[in-house]
């Protein structure tokens, strides 16, 4: 019940939360000469060490909305690093700019993987500086960030699980799935026009062929961006759905509880 109330509060269902002291701290580093600035998020009012999640933002990249979402998800349960994968020089302000930035990264999947791996390393380096337990690691991502988080798992990163919300399921190399060490959860809107059936079938085959412990969940009536509170259909077919978001975040919590219980 406590977990459910937390999830309701996260999604704005009017449930009060205990007083929190949310910390946000920028972390600067470089990957292959590109300067990155990710943001660490956690509740300092809770001193208990907890799992760490690296969060890959949607195609708008690093911005205050993504940090606010990370604060809501982190709650009392996780320390989250919002990963900068575009680089500090790229901060899209419009959907057109975001499409260009994400498109460039899709053309450089190896670089994208290097950048999300570097973000995970930066999160791991915060042990002793933030309330991390140092042994439980996972990844989450939204839309383009869902593809990024899945690619992190495909690199063989030592994470217990990855949860993708309305993510791009395609990959440039299905054989990489054999490297996945943890569990995989992909959550999709059944009416998502950005995710064709061919991509779903391809993803399922990829996971099945690699023997991954995976789940694919289709939410009836939901479209792209269903878990992003600021999505307002300004991009056609990209709309927040509070009911579905509530279900998806509850499932995410349950998923990570199971994944982290294994180690």
N, C-alpha and C positions, 0 to 999 in steps of 0.2 A: 504493500500500500504506500509506503514512504516513497518508493521509486516512482510509482504512478503519479503521486501528488507532485513530485519534482517535475516530471514530464509535463503535466498539465500546466504548471507555472511557467515552464519554458515556452510553451506555445500560447500563452496569453489567455488561459481559460479562467482567469480571475482567482486562482488559488494563491494565497499568500505564501511567501517563502521566508525562511529564517534570515536574519541579517547577514549579509555577505560583505566581505571586503575583497572585491575583485581586483586583482593585480593584472595590469597589462604592461609588458616590458618588451621593447624592441631588441632584436638580436641582429647584429650586422656581421656579414661574412661574404665570402666570394666563392663562386663556382666557375672554374675555367675562365677566370678573369672578369666575370660579370658580377657586379655588386648586388647582393641580396639584402633585404631587410624583412625578416619574419617577425611575428609578434607572439610572445608567450602569454598565456592566459590561465589564471587559476584563482581559486577562492582562498585567500590567506586567513580567513576566519576559521578554516578547518585545517588543523595541523597534521591530521592523519596522512601518511604517505599513500599515494594513489597511482593508478596507471597513467601512462602518458599516451596521448593520441596526437598524431600529426594530421592536420586538417588541410586538404587541398581545396582552395576556394573555387567558385564557379568562374565563368569566363571573364567576369569583371575584375578578377584578380584581387590583390590586396587593397582593401578599403575599409572604412569604419563599419559598414554594414556587415562585412565578414567577421570582423573582430567582435561586434555585438552578438552575432550568432554564436560564435565560439564561446563567449561568456555565458550565454544561456545553456549551451550544451554541457560545458564543463561543470557547472554547478558545484556540488560537493563531491563529485565522483571522479573527475579527471583533471589532469593538467594538459592543456592543449597548446600546440604550436601551430599557428596559422601560417602556412608555408607560402613564401614568396617564390613563385617559379618563373615569373616573367623577368624579374630583375627590377631594381629600384628605379630605373629610368623609364619603365613601362607601367603606367597607371591609367588604364582605359577609363574614359569618362562617358563614352557612348557605346551602345551595342555594336555599332560599326567598328569602332576601335577595338572592342573586345573580340569581335569576330576575326579581325586581322591578327591580334596578338595570339589568340588561341590557335588560329590556323597556322601561324608561324611555328608554334611549338609542336603541332601535330606533324609538321614536315621535318621536325628534328626530334623524333621520339627518344633517341639515345640521350640527347641533351636534357629533355624533359625528365627522363628517368634519373639522370645524374643530379638534377636539381632537387627532385623530391627525396632522393636518397640523402643528399646533403642536409636537407631540412630535418630528416629523421635523426641524423648524426648530431645536429645542433640540439635537438630535443634531448637526446640521450646525454649530452654533455651538461645538461642542467641538473643532473642528479647531485644532490648536496646543496644546490642553490635554489631549488624549488621543491615542493612537497611530492616528489616522485618516489615510487617504491623501488625503481631501478630494475625491475624484472618483468613488468607487464607493459607491452607496447602494442599499439594498434594504429590504424589509419582510417580516416573518413574523407569523403569528398562529395561535391555537389556538381552535377552537370559535367562540364569540362574537368572539374576537380575529381569527379567520380572516375573518369578515365585515368587521371593522374594517380589516384590512390590505388586503382587496380594495377597500374603499371609498376607501382612500388612493390606490390606483392609479387608481380611477375619477375622482378629482379632477383628474387630469393631473399629479400630483406627478412630479418629475424623479427617478424611481427606475428602476434597471435591471431589477428583477424583484421579484415578490411571490410568496411561497410560503405557502399556506394549508393547515393541518393540520386535517382534519375540521371545516372551517368551514361556517358558514351561507352558502349560495351565493346567496341571494335578494338582490334590490336593489329600492329604491323607484323607480328610474329607469334602465331598461336602456340608454337613449340615452347615458348618461354613459360607457359603455364606449368610446365613440369617443375619449375623452380619454386613454386608457391609452397610455403611452409605452414601457413596458418589457414584459418577458415575464411570463406568468402561469402558475403551477403550483398546481393544486388537487388535494390528496390526500385521498381519502375511503375510509372503511370500507365494503366492499360490503354488509355487514349492518347498517349504521348506520340505526337506526330514526328518528333525528332528521332524516335527509336523504331526503325522498321523491323518487321518480323524477321527479316533475314539476319539482322544484327543479333536479335535474341537467340535465334537458332544457332548462329555461329558461336555465340558466347557459351551456350549450353554444351555444344559439342566440344569446344575448347576445354571447358572445365571437366567434362566427362572423360575425355581422352587422356587428360593429365591425372585423373584420379583425385581431384581436389575435393575437399569437404566443402560443398557449396550449396547455396540457396538462391533461388530467384523468385521474387515476390512481385506479383502484378496487382496494383491497387485499382479496382474498378472505378471508372469515372474520373480518375486523376490524369492530369496532363503534365507536361514538363514543368520543372521548378516547384513542384507541389510542397517541398519542404523549406522553401526560402520565403520568410515572412514579407520581404519587400517586393516579391514578384507580383506585378499588377497587370499582366497581359499587355504591357507596353511593347513587348515583343510577342507577336501573335503566337498563342499556344504555350505561353510560359506564365503560369498562374499558381499562386499559393493556394493551398487547400488545408485549412486548419484541422479538419477531421482526419484527413489522411496523414498529415504531418504528425499528429498526435500518435496515430497507430505506428507510423514508421519509426519515430524516436523511441517509443516503448519497445519495439522490436529490436532496435539498435542496442538499447541497454541490456536486454535479455541476451542478445547475441554475444556481447562482450563479456557479460557475466560468465557465460559458458566457455568462451574462448580463454579467458584469463584463469578459469578454474583448472585448466589443463596443465598449467605450469606455475 
